[in-house]
Amino acid sequence: QVHLVESGGGLVQAGGSLRLSCAASGRTFSSYTIHWYRQAPGKERELVAAISSGGSTYYADSVKGRFSISRDNAKNTVYLQMNSLKPEDTAVYYCNAGNYWGQGTQVTVSS
């Protein structure tokens, strides 16, 4: 069983930065690939970034060079550093591990 809690969302101006955190409970956290998804109003949920248990990373083309994913297994936490934010990054951001999802955190980027 893994329980995920996202935090760090908020309102920021275009060009600004936010760092999202995904804190997890569960002893097997370090073995999971962790994904960050986002869902904007009226759109489907899309994969933004992922990090494997070994530290390999994936980024969607839309965020490459602006977002950075990292993990601290000692703290059972995954981070998503988001820089140079754009209005089109506005969405609810969700953390995922296997079949487990967090409740999401809202990110709003104003122009």
N, C-alpha and C positions, 0 to 999 in steps of 0.2 A: 504494500500500500504506500502510495506517495501522495502527499498533500502539497499543493503548490500555491504560493501567494505572491502576486505581483505588486510592485510599488514603484513610485518614482514618476508616474505620469503627471501631466499638468498642462498649463497653457504657456506657450512660449511664442515669441515672434519669429518670423522666418529668418533663417540664418543662425538661430540659437541652438542650444544643446540641451539634452536631457540624458539622464542615465536611469534606465529601468533595471530593477532587480527582481529576480525570481528566487524566492526562498523556499526550500523544500524540506519536508520532513521525510524520514525513511532512511533506513540504513543502506539501501541499494542505490541511492541517488547517483553516486559516482559512476555506476555502470550504465547509466542511461545517456543516450543522445538527447540533448535538450533543444527544443525548437522554440523560436519566437514567431508567432503568427500575428497578423493584424486584420481587422475587418472594419472597413469604412462603411458609412450608411449607404444602403442600397447596393453594396458590392459583396462579392464572395470573400470568404476568409482566404488570405494568401500567406504563404510562407515567406518570412523576411530573412531569417538567419537561423543557423543551427550550429551546434558544437557537439562533437562526439565525445565519448568517454576518454579517448586518447588525445583530445584537443584539436582534432581536425575541424575546420570551419567551412561553412557554406554561406553565401550571401546571394540574395536576389539581385538581379542586375540593377534594379531601381535604387538600391541602397549601397551598392559597392562603392568603396572609397569614402563613404560618409558614416556608416554604422560599423561598430566593432563588437563582436560577441566574445565573452570570456567566462571562465568558470573558476570558482574557488571551492574545491571539494571539501576542504576542511571546514568551510562555513556552509556547505550545502547550498550554495548560491550561484546563480548564473546572472551575468550582467549584459545589458545591451546599451552600449554607449552610442548615442545618436547625435551627430554633429551636422552642421549646415542643414538644419531642418527646413523642409518646404511645406507649404500648405497641403500638398497632396500626401504628406505623411500623416495627416490627421486620421485617426482611427482608434479603435480599442485594440490594445496589444495584449496578446495572450501567450502564456508560457505553457509548453506541452512536454510531457515525458511519457512515452508509450501511450497508454490509454487514459492518462491523467491530464487534466486541464486545470489551470487557475481560473479565477473569476474575471480577470482582465483589468487593465488600467487604461484610462482614457488619456490620449495624447492629442492636444489641439494646437495647431500651428497657425498663427494669424499672419496675414499678409501685410 
